[in-house]
Amino acid sequence: MNVDRAVFAFAGVVVSLSLALGYFVSPYWFLLTAFAGLNMFQAAFTGFCPAALIFKALGLKPGNAFK
């Protein structure tokens, strides 16, 4: 697994988890979904993603999107 795939998997887990928590626990959890979406949007233009830095530090191979 490379950094790109790990970031996509992590974003999918965060969005799915926050949607479930927003539905079952509190609507305030939907703010986490919004944060994840805005982070993905800015990463598309800037190439900066905190999760990518963490996965790179953990030793995952770089991908095409996050080097």
Secondary structure, DSSP 8 states (H G I E B T S, - for coil): -BHHHHHHHHHHHHHHHHHHHHHHT-GGGHHHHHHHHHHHHHHHHH---HHHHHHHHTT-B--SS--
